[in-house]
Amino acid sequence: MNGPPLALLGGTPAVSAPSPHFVRPPIEDADRRAITAQLETAVPIPDRCGVIADLEDALAS
């Protein structure tokens, strides 16, 4: 490859906008409650319970 060097190696950066380039969506109270309930209920993988089972069932249907 004989093009210009990567920005990491002293070339011109492709993105000139200041950071952050991505802003995470806000975490709603309902999300926090669902996560807390799942953590207090069980481990999701072995027994398919809680919000994980709900998500898997919704995706399957």
mmCIF file as Biopython writes it, N, C-alpha, C and O atoms, coordinates in Angstrom:
data_model
#
loop_
_atom_site.group_PDB
_atom_site.id
_atom_site.type_symbol
_atom_site.label_atom_id
_atom_site.label_alt_id
_atom_site.label_comp_id
_atom_site.label_asym_id
_atom_site.label_entity_id
_atom_site.label_seq_id
_atom_site.pdbx_PDB_ins_code
_atom_site.Cartn_x
_atom_site.Cartn_y
_atom_site.Cartn_z
_atom_site.occupancy
_atom_site.B_iso_or_equiv
_atom_site.auth_seq_id
_atom_site.auth_asym_id
_atom_site.pdbx_PDB_model_num
ATOM 1   N N  . MET A ? 1  ? 0.847   -1.167  0.000  1.0 0.0 1  A 1 
ATOM 2   C CA . MET A ? 1  ? 0.000   0.000   0.000  1.0 0.0 1  A 1 
ATOM 3   C C  . MET A ? 1  ? 0.892   1.229   0.000  1.0 0.0 1  A 1 
ATOM 4   O O  . MET A ? 1  ? 1.721   1.399   0.894  1.0 0.0 1  A 1 
ATOM 5   N N  . ASN A ? 2  ? 0.726   2.080   -0.995 1.0 0.0 2  A 1 
ATOM 6   C CA . ASN A ? 2  ? 1.610   3.239   -1.137 1.0 0.0 2  A 1 
ATOM 7   C C  . ASN A ? 2  ? 0.893   4.560   -0.934 1.0 0.0 2  A 1 
ATOM 8   O O  . ASN A ? 2  ? 1.417   5.599   -1.335 1.0 0.0 2  A 1 
ATOM 9   N N  . GLY A ? 3  ? -0.293  4.560   -0.322 1.0 0.0 3  A 1 
ATOM 10  C CA . GLY A ? 3  ? -1.035  5.793   -0.084 1.0 0.0 3  A 1 
ATOM 11  C C  . GLY A ? 3  ? -0.425  6.597   1.044  1.0 0.0 3  A 1 
ATOM 12  O O  . GLY A ? 3  ? 0.628   6.241   1.573  1.0 0.0 3  A 1 
ATOM 13  N N  . PRO A ? 4  ? -1.090  7.688   1.413  1.0 0.0 4  A 1 
ATOM 14  C CA . PRO A ? 4  ? -0.596  8.503   2.529  1.0 0.0 4  A 1 
ATOM 15  C C  . PRO A ? 4  ? -0.649  7.717   3.834  1.0 0.0 4  A 1 
ATOM 16  O O  . PRO A ? 4  ? -1.435  6.781   3.974  1.0 0.0 4  A 1 
ATOM 17  N N  . PRO A ? 5  ? 0.185   8.101   4.776  1.0 0.0 5  A 1 
ATOM 18  C CA . PRO A ? 5  ? 0.199   7.369   6.048  1.0 0.0 5  A 1 
ATOM 19  C C  . PRO A ? 5  ? -1.094  7.584   6.842  1.0 0.0 5  A 1 
ATOM 20  O O  . PRO A ? 5  ? -1.774  8.600   6.695  1.0 0.0 5  A 1 
ATOM 21  N N  . LEU A ? 6  ? -1.407  6.607   7.678  1.0 0.0 6  A 1 
ATOM 22  C CA . LEU A ? 6  ? -2.551  6.734   8.574  1.0 0.0 6  A 1 
ATOM 23  C C  . LEU A ? 6  ? -2.314  7.878   9.547  1.0 0.0 6  A 1 
ATOM 24  O O  . LEU A ? 6  ? -1.173  8.251   9.817  1.0 0.0 6  A 1 
ATOM 25  N N  . ALA A ? 7  ? -3.403  8.431   10.072 1.0 0.0 7  A 1 
ATOM 26  C CA . ALA A ? 7  ? -3.281  9.520   11.049 1.0 0.0 7  A 1 
ATOM 27  C C  . ALA A ? 7  ? -2.455  9.076   12.242 1.0 0.0 7  A 1 
ATOM 28  O O  . ALA A ? 7  ? -1.705  9.868   12.812 1.0 0.0 7  A 1 
ATOM 29  N N  . LEU A ? 8  ? -2.590  7.817   12.619 1.0 0.0 8  A 1 
ATOM 30  C CA . LEU A ? 8  ? -1.831  7.255   13.728 1.0 0.0 8  A 1 
ATOM 31  C C  . LEU A ? 8  ? -0.325  7.366   13.484 1.0 0.0 8  A 1 
ATOM 32  O O  . LEU A ? 8  ? 0.472   7.467   14.417 1.0 0.0 8  A 1 
ATOM 33  N N  . LEU A ? 9  ? 0.037   7.343   12.193 1.0 0.0 9  A 1 
ATOM 34  C CA . LEU A ? 9  ? 1.458   7.397   11.822 1.0 0.0 9  A 1 
ATOM 35  C C  . LEU A ? 9  ? 1.865   8.761   11.281 1.0 0.0 9  A 1 
ATOM 36  O O  . LEU A ? 9  ? 2.882   8.877   10.597 1.0 0.0 9  A 1 
ATOM 37  N N  . GLY A ? 10 ? 1.082   9.793   11.579 1.0 0.0 10 A 1 
ATOM 38  C CA . GLY A ? 10 ? 1.449   11.148  11.184 1.0 0.0 10 A 1 
ATOM 39  C C  . GLY A ? 10 ? 0.684   11.687  9.999  1.0 0.0 10 A 1 
ATOM 40  O O  . GLY A ? 10 ? 0.919   12.827  9.598  1.0 0.0 10 A 1 
ATOM 41  N N  . GLY A ? 11 ? -0.225  10.918  9.417  1.0 0.0 11 A 1 
ATOM 42  C CA . GLY A ? 11 ? -1.024  11.384  8.288  1.0 0.0 11 A 1 
ATOM 43  C C  . GLY A ? 11 ? -2.161  12.292  8.739  1.0 0.0 11 A 1 
ATOM 44  O O  . GLY A ? 11 ? -2.312  12.577  9.927  1.0 0.0 11 A 1 
ATOM 45  N N  . THR A ? 12 ? -2.945  12.733  7.788  1.0 0.0 12 A 1 
ATOM 46  C CA . THR A ? 12 ? -4.070  13.626  8.067  1.0 0.0 12 A 1 
ATOM 47  C C  . THR A ? 12 ? -5.249  12.829  8.622  1.0 0.0 12 A 1 
ATOM 48  O O  . THR A ? 12 ? -5.631  11.821  8.028  1.0 0.0 12 A 1 
ATOM 49  N N  . PRO A ? 13 ? -5.835  13.249  9.740  1.0 0.0 13 A 1 
ATOM 50  C CA . PRO A ? 13 ? -6.981  12.549  10.290 1.0 0.0 13 A 1 
ATOM 51  C C  . PRO A ? 13 ? -8.182  12.621  9.349  1.0 0.0 13 A 1 
ATOM 52  O O  . PRO A ? 13 ? -8.408  13.654  8.719  1.0 0.0 13 A 1 
ATOM 53  N N  . ALA A ? 14 ? -8.941  11.556  9.247  1.0 0.0 14 A 1 
ATOM 54  C CA . ALA A ? 14 ? -10.137 11.523  8.405  1.0 0.0 14 A 1 
ATOM 55  C C  . ALA A ? 14 ? -11.302 12.232  9.086  1.0 0.0 14 A 1 
ATOM 56  O O  . ALA A ? 14 ? -12.176 12.770  8.406  1.0 0.0 14 A 1 
ATOM 57  N N  . VAL A ? 15 ? -11.329 12.241  10.411 1.0 0.0 15 A 1 
ATOM 58  C CA . VAL A ? 15 ? -12.398 12.887  11.164 1.0 0.0 15 A 1 
ATOM 59  C C  . VAL A ? 15 ? -11.827 14.123  11.842 1.0 0.0 15 A 1 
ATOM 60  O O  . VAL A ? 15 ? -10.865 14.044  12.607 1.0 0.0 15 A 1 
ATOM 61  N N  . SER A ? 16 ? -12.435 15.261  11.547 1.0 0.0 16 A 1 
ATOM 62  C CA . SER A ? 16 ? -11.917 16.497  12.134 1.0 0.0 16 A 1 
ATOM 63  C C  . SER A ? 16 ? -12.837 17.042  13.230 1.0 0.0 16 A 1 
ATOM 64  O O  . SER A ? 16 ? -12.491 18.022  13.889 1.0 0.0 16 A 1 
ATOM 65  N N  . ALA A ? 17 ? -13.987 16.430  13.433 1.0 0.0 17 A 1 
ATOM 66  C CA . ALA A ? 17 ? -14.917 16.883  14.470 1.0 0.0 17 A 1 
ATOM 67  C C  . ALA A ? 17 ? -14.352 16.555  15.845 1.0 0.0 17 A 1 
ATOM 68  O O  . ALA A ? 17 ? -13.700 15.525  16.017 1.0 0.0 17 A 1 
ATOM 69  N N  . PRO A ? 18 ? -14.594 17.415  16.821 1.0 0.0 18 A 1 
ATOM 70  C CA . PRO A ? 18 ? -14.102 17.132  18.175 1.0 0.0 18 A 1 
ATOM 71  C C  . PRO A ? 18 ? -14.840 15.940  18.800 1.0 0.0 18 A 1 
ATOM 72  O O  . PRO A ? 18 ? -15.964 15.624  18.410 1.0 0.0 18 A 1 
ATOM 73  N N  . SER A ? 19 ? -14.211 15.300  19.749 1.0 0.0 19 A 1 
ATOM 74  C CA . SER A ? 19 ? -14.826 14.178  20.458 1.0 0.0 19 A 1 
ATOM 75  C C  . SER A ? 19 ? -15.880 14.710  21.415 1.0 0.0 19 A 1 
ATOM 76  O O  . SER A ? 19 ? -15.800 15.888  21.766 1.0 0.0 19 A 1 
ATOM 77  N N  . PRO A ? 20 ? -16.839 13.953  21.854 1.0 0.0 20 A 1 
ATOM 78  C CA . PRO A ? 20 ? -17.082 12.572  21.476 1.0 0.0 20 A 1 
ATOM 79  C C  . PRO A ? 20 ? -17.814 12.492  20.137 1.0 0.0 20 A 1 
ATOM 80  O O  . PRO A ? 20 ? -18.607 13.372  19.800 1.0 0.0 20 A 1 
ATOM 81  N N  . HIS A ? 21 ? -17.541 11.432  19.379 1.0 0.0 21 A 1 
ATOM 82  C CA . HIS A ? 21 ? -18.156 11.248  18.069 1.0 0.0 21 A 1 
ATOM 83  C C  . HIS A ? 21 ? -19.483 10.509  18.187 1.0 0.0 21 A 1 
ATOM 84  O O  . HIS A ? 21 ? -20.271 10.485  17.241 1.0 0.0 21 A 1 
ATOM 85  N N  . PHE A ? 22 ? -19.729 9.913   19.336 1.0 0.0 22 A 1 
ATOM 86  C CA . PHE A ? 22 ? -20.971 9.192   19.575 1.0 0.0 22 A 1 
ATOM 87  C C  . PHE A ? 22 ? -21.443 9.519   20.976 1.0 0.0 22 A 1 
ATOM 88  O O  . PHE A ? 22 ? -20.665 9.460   21.928 1.0 0.0 22 A 1 
ATOM 89  N N  . VAL A ? 23 ? -22.697 9.861   21.103 1.0 0.0 23 A 1 
ATOM 90  C CA . VAL A ? 23 ? -23.277 10.135  22.415 1.0 0.0 23 A 1 
ATOM 91  C C  . VAL A ? 23 ? -24.244 8.999   22.728 1.0 0.0 23 A 1 
ATOM 92  O O  . VAL A ? 23 ? -25.171 8.726   21.964 1.0 0.0 23 A 1 
ATOM 93  N N  . ARG A ? 24 ? -24.017 8.353   23.844 1.0 0.0 24 A 1 
ATOM 94  C CA . ARG A ? 24 ? -24.889 7.239   24.235 1.0 0.0 24 A 1 
ATOM 95  C C  . ARG A ? 24 ? -26.281 7.750   24.550 1.0 0.0 24 A 1 
ATOM 96  O O  . ARG A ? 24 ? -26.445 8.846   25.086 1.0 0.0 24 A 1 
ATOM 97  N N  . PRO A ? 25 ? -27.297 6.937   24.210 1.0 0.0 25 A 1 
ATOM 98  C CA . PRO A ? 25 ? -28.658 7.348   24.568 1.0 0.0 25 A 1 
ATOM 99  C C  . PRO A ? 25 ? -28.826 7.344   26.086 1.0 0.0 25 A 1 
ATOM 100 O O  . PRO A ? 25 ? -28.137 6.601   26.784 1.0 0.0 25 A 1 
ATOM 101 N N  . PRO A ? 26 ? -29.725 8.157   26.593 1.0 0.0 26 A 1 
ATOM 102 C CA . PRO A ? 26 ? -29.915 8.193   28.047 1.0 0.0 26 A 1 
ATOM 103 C C  . PRO A ? 26 ? -30.461 6.872   28.559 1.0 0.0 26 A 1 
ATOM 104 O O  . PRO A ? 26 ? -31.209 6.185   27.863 1.0 0.0 26 A 1 
ATOM 105 N N  . ILE A ? 27 ? -30.084 6.522   29.779 1.0 0.0 27 A 1 
ATOM 106 C CA . ILE A ? 27 ? -30.601 5.321   30.430 1.0 0.0 27 A 1 
ATOM 107 C C  . ILE A ? 27 ? -31.832 5.740   31.222 1.0 0.0 27 A 1 
ATOM 108 O O  . ILE A ? 27 ? -31.751 6.561   32.136 1.0 0.0 27 A 1 
ATOM 109 N N  . GLU A ? 28 ? -32.951 5.172   30.862 1.0 0.0 28 A 1 
ATOM 110 C CA . GLU A ? 28 ? -34.215 5.511   31.511 1.0 0.0 28 A 1 
ATOM 111 C C  . GLU A ? 28 ? -34.372 4.732   32.815 1.0 0.0 28 A 1 
ATOM 112 O O  . GLU A ? 28 ? -33.717 3.710   33.018 1.0 0.0 28 A 1 
ATOM 113 N N  . ASP A ? 29 ? -35.243 5.220   33.694 1.0 0.0 29 A 1 
ATOM 114 C CA . ASP A ? 29 ? -35.508 4.537   34.957 1.0 0.0 29 A 1 
ATOM 115 C C  . ASP A ? 29 ? -36.062 3.133   34.727 1.0 0.0 29 A 1 
ATOM 116 O O  . ASP A ? 29 ? -35.744 2.213   35.480 1.0 0.0 29 A 1 
ATOM 117 N N  . ALA A ? 30 ? -36.887 2.963   33.693 1.0 0.0 30 A 1 
ATOM 118 C CA . ALA A ? 30 ? -37.438 1.634   33.378 1.0 0.0 30 A 1 
ATOM 119 C C  . ALA A ? 30 ? -36.317 0.660   33.032 1.0 0.0 30 A 1 
ATOM 120 O O  . ALA A ? 30 ? -36.380 -0.514  33.395 1.0 0.0 30 A 1 
ATOM 121 N N  . ASP A ? 31 ? -35.289 1.142   32.330 1.0 0.0 31 A 1 
ATOM 122 C CA . ASP A ? 31 ? -34.135 0.298   31.996 1.0 0.0 31 A 1 
ATOM 123 C C  . ASP A ? 31 ? -33.394 -0.123  33.259 1.0 0.0 31 A 1 
ATOM 124 O O  . ASP A ? 31 ? -33.027 -1.287  33.417 1.0 0.0 31 A 1 
ATOM 125 N N  . ARG A ? 32 ? -33.179 0.829   34.148 1.0 0.0 32 A 1 
ATOM 126 C CA . ARG A ? 32 ? -32.487 0.524   35.406 1.0 0.0 32 A 1 
ATOM 127 C C  . ARG A ? 32 ? -33.265 -0.504  36.234 1.0 0.0 32 A 1 
ATOM 128 O O  . ARG A ? 32 ? -32.677 -1.418  36.811 1.0 0.0 32 A 1 
ATOM 129 N N  . ARG A ? 33 ? -34.592 -0.345  36.286 1.0 0.0 33 A 1 
ATOM 130 C CA . ARG A ? 33 ? -35.420 -1.297  37.038 1.0 0.0 33 A 1 
ATOM 131 C C  . ARG A ? 33 ? -35.349 -2.689  36.423 1.0 0.0 33 A 1 
ATOM 132 O O  . ARG A ? 33 ? -35.243 -3.678  37.149 1.0 0.0 33 A 1 
ATOM 133 N N  . ALA A ? 34 ? -35.405 -2.780  35.104 1.0 0.0 34 A 1 
ATOM 134 C CA . ALA A ? 34 ? -35.359 -4.080  34.435 1.0 0.0 34 A 1 
ATOM 135 C C  . ALA A ? 34 ? -34.020 -4.766  34.665 1.0 0.0 34 A 1 
ATOM 136 O O  . ALA A ? 34 ? -33.979 -5.971  34.914 1.0 0.0 34 A 1 
ATOM 137 N N  . ILE A ? 35 ? -32.938 -4.025  34.586 1.0 0.0 35 A 1 
ATOM 138 C CA . ILE A ? 35 ? -31.605 -4.598  34.810 1.0 0.0 35 A 1 
ATOM 139 C C  . ILE A ? 35 ? -31.454 -5.053  36.252 1.0 0.0 35 A 1 
ATOM 140 O O  . ILE A ? 35 ? -30.945 -6.142  36.514 1.0 0.0 35 A 1 
ATOM 141 N N  . THR A ? 36 ? -31.899 -4.214  37.193 1.0 0.0 36 A 1 
ATOM 142 C CA . THR A ? 36 ? -31.803 -4.573  38.607 1.0 0.0 36 A 1 
ATOM 143 C C  . THR A ? 36 ? -32.639 -5.814  38.898 1.0 0.0 36 A 1 
ATOM 144 O O  . THR A ? 36 ? -32.192 -6.700  39.627 1.0 0.0 36 A 1 
ATOM 145 N N  . ALA A ? 37 ? -33.839 -5.889  38.344 1.0 0.0 37 A 1 
ATOM 146 C CA . ALA A ? 37 ? -34.700 -7.054  38.556 1.0 0.0 37 A 1 
ATOM 147 C C  . ALA A ? 37 ? -34.045 -8.310  38.004 1.0 0.0 37 A 1 
ATOM 148 O O  . ALA A ? 37 ? -34.113 -9.367  38.632 1.0 0.0 37 A 1 
ATOM 149 N N  . GLN A ? 38 ? -33.413 -8.214  36.843 1.0 0.0 38 A 1 
ATOM 150 C CA . GLN A ? 38 ? -32.746 -9.378  36.253 1.0 0.0 38 A 1 
ATOM 151 C C  . GLN A ? 38 ? -31.577 -9.824  37.120 1.0 0.0 38 A 1 
ATOM 152 O O  . GLN A ? 38 ? -31.378 -11.021 37.330 1.0 0.0 38 A 1 
ATOM 153 N N  . LEU A ? 39 ? -30.806 -8.872  37.622 1.0 0.0 39 A 1 
ATOM 154 C CA . LEU A ? 39 ? -29.666 -9.218  38.470 1.0 0.0 39 A 1 
ATOM 155 C C  . LEU A ? 39 ? -30.109 -9.882  39.765 1.0 0.0 39 A 1 
ATOM 156 O O  . LEU A ? 39 ? -29.432 -10.775 40.275 1.0 0.0 39 A 1 
ATOM 157 N N  . GLU A ? 40 ? -31.242 -9.446  40.295 1.0 0.0 40 A 1 
ATOM 158 C CA . GLU A ? 40 ? -31.739 -10.013 41.544 1.0 0.0 40 A 1 
ATOM 159 C C  . GLU A ? 40 ? -32.479 -11.332 41.347 1.0 0.0 40 A 1 
ATOM 160 O O  . GLU A ? 40 ? -32.634 -12.095 42.300 1.0 0.0 40 A 1 
ATOM 161 N N  . THR A ? 41 ? -32.938 -11.614 40.128 1.0 0.0 41 A 1 
ATOM 162 C CA . THR A ? 41 ? -33.727 -12.811 39.854 1.0 0.0 41 A 1 
ATOM 163 C C  . THR A ? 41 ? -32.859 -14.038 39.661 1.0 0.0 41 A 1 
ATOM 164 O O  . THR A ? 41 ? -32.986 -15.011 40.404 1.0 0.0 41 A 1 
ATOM 165 N N  . ALA A ? 42 ? -31.968 -14.002 38.664 1.0 0.0 42 A 1 
ATOM 166 C CA . ALA A ? 42 ? -31.171 -15.189 38.346 1.0 0.0 42 A 1 
ATOM 167 C C  . ALA A ? 42 ? -30.149 -14.858 37.276 1.0 0.0 42 A 1 
ATOM 168 O O  . ALA A ? 42 ? -30.114 -13.757 36.726 1.0 0.0 42 A 1 
ATOM 169 N N  . VAL A ? 43 ? -29.331 -15.840 37.007 1.0 0.0 43 A 1 
ATOM 170 C CA . VAL A ? 43 ? -28.372 -15.729 35.909 1.0 0.0 43 A 1 
ATOM 171 C C  . VAL A ? 43 ? -29.133 -16.059 34.627 1.0 0.0 43 A 1 
ATOM 172 O O  . VAL A ? 43 ? -29.790 -17.099 34.573 1.0 0.0 43 A 1 
ATOM 173 N N  . PRO A ? 44 ? -29.073 -15.212 33.584 1.0 0.0 44 A 1 
ATOM 174 C CA . PRO A ? 44 ? -29.919 -15.393 32.427 1.0 0.0 44 A 1 
ATOM 175 C C  . PRO A ? 44 ? -29.595 -16.591 31.534 1.0 0.0 44 A 1 
ATOM 176 O O  . PRO A ? 44 ? -30.511 -17.158 30.937 1.0 0.0 44 A 1 
ATOM 177 N N  . ILE A ? 45 ? -28.368 -16.984 31.424 1.0 0.0 45 A 1 
ATOM 178 C CA . ILE A ? 45 ? -28.019 -18.002 30.437 1.0 0.0 45 A 1 
ATOM 179 C C  . ILE A ? 45 ? -28.503 -19.403 30.800 1.0 0.0 45 A 1 
ATOM 180 O O  . ILE A ? 45 ? -29.183 -20.023 29.982 1.0 0.0 45 A 1 
ATOM 181 N N  . PRO A ? 46 ? -28.188 -19.938 31.989 1.0 0.0 46 A 1 
ATOM 182 C CA . PRO A ? 46 ? -28.557 -21.328 32.258 1.0 0.0 46 A 1 
ATOM 183 C C  . PRO A ? 46 ? -30.054 -21.607 32.253 1.0 0.0 46 A 1 
ATOM 184 O O  . PRO A ? 46 ? -30.480 -22.655 31.768 1.0 0.0 46 A 1 
ATOM 185 N N  . ASP A ? 47 ? -30.860 -20.692 32.783 1.0 0.0 47 A 1 
ATOM 186 C CA . ASP A ? 47 ? -32.267 -21.043 32.944 1.0 0.0 47 A 1 
ATOM 187 C C  . ASP A ? 47 ? -33.246 -20.151 32.178 1.0 0.0 47 A 1 
ATOM 188 O O  . ASP A ? 47 ? -34.449 -20.210 32.428 1.0 0.0 47 A 1 
ATOM 189 N N  . ARG A ? 48 ? -32.760 -19.339 31.265 1.0 0.0 48 A 1 
ATOM 190 C CA . ARG A ? 48 ? -33.642 -18.488 30.448 1.0 0.0 48 A 1 
ATOM 191 C C  . ARG A ? 48 ? -34.723 -17.800 31.271 1.0 0.0 48 A 1 
ATOM 192 O O  . ARG A ? 48 ? -35.903 -18.098 31.088 1.0 0.0 48 A 1 
ATOM 193 N N  . CYS A ? 49 ? -34.370 -16.914 32.146 1.0 0.0 49 A 1 
ATOM 194 C CA . CYS A ? 49 ? -35.374 -16.280 32.985 1.0 0.0 49 A 1 
ATOM 195 C C  . CYS A ? 49 ? -35.357 -14.770 32.800 1.0 0.0 49 A 1 
ATOM 196 O O  . CYS A ? 49 ? -34.441 -14.211 32.196 1.0 0.0 49 A 1 
ATOM 197 N N  . GLY A ? 50 ? -36.370 -14.135 33.322 1.0 0.0 50 A 1 
ATOM 198 C CA . GLY A ? 50 ? -36.430 -12.676 33.371 1.0 0.0 50 A 1 
ATOM 199 C C  . GLY A ? 50 ? -36.475 -12.010 32.014 1.0 0.0 50 A 1 
ATOM 200 O O  . GLY A ? 50 ? -37.057 -12.536 31.066 1.0 0.0 50 A 1 
ATOM 201 N N  . VAL A ? 51 ? -35.850 -10.840 31.932 1.0 0.0 51 A 1 
ATOM 202 C CA . VAL A ? 51 ? -35.901 -10.047 30.710 1.0 0.0 51 A 1 
ATOM 203 C C  . VAL A ? 51 ? -35.228 -10.753 29.541 1.0 0.0 51 A 1 
ATOM 204 O O  . VAL A ? 51 ? -35.600 -10.523 28.391 1.0 0.0 51 A 1 
ATOM 205 N N  . ILE A ? 52 ? -34.253 -11.601 29.810 1.0 0.0 52 A 1 
ATOM 206 C CA . ILE A ? 52 ? -33.582 -12.323 28.729 1.0 0.0 52 A 1 
ATOM 207 C C  . ILE A ? 52 ? -34.557 -13.286 28.062 1.0 0.0 52 A 1 
ATOM 208 O O  . ILE A ? 52 ? -34.629 -13.345 26.834 1.0 0.0 52 A 1 
ATOM 209 N N  . ALA A ? 53 ? -35.305 -14.040 28.859 1.0 0.0 53 A 1 
ATOM 210 C CA . ALA A ? 53 ? -36.307 -14.949 28.302 1.0 0.0 53 A 1 
ATOM 211 C C  . ALA A ? 53 ? -37.385 -14.169 27.556 1.0 0.0 53 A 1 
ATOM 212 O O  . ALA A ? 53 ? -37.835 -14.592 26.491 1.0 0.0 53 A 1 
ATOM 213 N N  . ASP A ? 54 ? -37.798 -13.036 28.108 1.0 0.0 54 A 1 
ATOM 214 C CA . ASP A ? 54 ? -38.802 -12.208 27.430 1.0 0.0 54 A 1 
ATOM 215 C C  . ASP A ? 54 ? -38.303 -11.757 26.067 1.0 0.0 54 A 1 
ATOM 216 O O  . ASP A ? 54 ? -39.038 -11.818 25.081 1.0 0.0 54 A 1 
ATOM 217 N N  . LEU A ? 55 ? -37.056 -11.306 26.011 1.0 0.0 55 A 1 
ATOM 218 C CA . LEU A ? 55 ? -36.479 -10.867 24.751 1.0 0.0 55 A 1 
ATOM 219 C C  . LEU A ? 55 ? -36.370 -12.021 23.759 1.0 0.0 55 A 1 
ATOM 220 O O  . LEU A ? 55 ? -36.735 -11.875 22.592 1.0 0.0 55 A 1 
ATOM 221 N N  . GLU A ? 56 ? -35.872 -13.165 24.217 1.0 0.0 56 A 1 
ATOM 222 C CA . GLU A ? 56 ? -35.733 -14.310 23.332 1.0 0.0 56 A 1 
ATOM 223 C C  . GLU A ? 56 ? -37.088 -14.759 22.793 1.0 0.0 56 A 1 
ATOM 224 O O  . GLU A ? 56 ? -37.204 -15.078 21.610 1.0 0.0 56 A 1 
ATOM 225 N N  . ASP A ? 57 ? -38.114 -14.788 23.646 1.0 0.0 57 A 1 
ATOM 226 C CA . ASP A ? 57 ? -39.453 -15.179 23.208 1.0 0.0 57 A 1 
ATOM 227 C C  . ASP A ? 57 ? -40.022 -14.185 22.180 1.0 0.0 57 A 1 
ATOM 228 O O  . ASP A ? 57 ? -40.641 -14.586 21.194 1.0 0.0 57 A 1 
ATOM 229 N N  . ALA A ? 58 ? -39.803 -12.897 22.425 1.0 0.0 58 A 1 
ATOM 230 C CA . ALA A ? 58 ? -40.288 -11.885 21.487 1.0 0.0 58 A 1 
ATOM 231 C C  . ALA A ? 58 ? -39.587 -12.008 20.136 1.0 0.0 58 A 1 
ATOM 232 O O  . ALA A ? 58 ? -40.221 -11.882 19.088 1.0 0.0 58 A 1 
ATOM 233 N N  . LEU A ? 59 ? -38.284 -12.254 20.165 1.0 0.0 59 A 1 
ATOM 234 C CA . LEU A ? 59 ? -37.550 -12.404 18.913 1.0 0.0 59 A 1 
ATOM 235 C C  . LEU A ? 59 ? -37.960 -13.672 18.176 1.0 0.0 59 A 1 
ATOM 236 O O  . LEU A ? 59 ? -38.028 -13.680 16.947 1.0 0.0 59 A 1 
ATOM 237 N N  . ALA A ? 60 ? -38.235 -14.747 18.919 1.0 0.0 60 A 1 
ATOM 238 C CA . ALA A ? 60 ? -38.627 -16.012 18.305 1.0 0.0 60 A 1 
ATOM 239 C C  . ALA A ? 60 ? -39.990 -15.912 17.639 1.0 0.0 60 A 1 
ATOM 240 O O  . ALA A ? 60 ? -40.232 -16.549 16.615 1.0 0.0 60 A 1 
ATOM 241 N N  . SER A ? 61 ? -40.884 -15.111 18.221 1.0 0.0 61 A 1 
ATOM 242 C CA . SER A ? 61 ? -42.219 -15.001 17.633 1.0 0.0 61 A 1 
ATOM 243 C C  . SER A ? 61 ? -42.198 -13.971 16.518 1.0 0.0 61 A 1 
ATOM 244 O O  . SER A ? 61 ? -43.226 -13.722 15.887 1.0 0.0 61 A 1 
#
